[in-house]
Amino acid sequence: MIGKSSNQNQQNLFKPLLKEFINLSHELVLLSNKIDWNYFETEFSSLYSNTGKPAMPIRLMVGSLMLKRIYNLGDETLAEAWKMNPF
């Protein structure tokens, strides 16, 4: 089952939205705005089942793979880098 991204417009005092405190001119933010995420959703959605536990969102999966390739990271180092740098 395809995972859905959570609503990114909900305000929460203890969990500010990422877009509220990141540098919108950072190279990765600019790159993410140029990527056609709907293309990946369309291409990969047929590979998901309609039953079972929802998977991680396709955008997260594709974005993670891109970061691994751009920065030559492994699975564990990507997770650590993600915690250290919100971009």
Secondary structure by P-SEA (a helix, b strand, c coil): cbbbbcccccccccccccccccccccaaaaaaaacaaaaaaaaccccccccccccccaaaaaaaaaaaaaacccaaaaaaaaaaccc
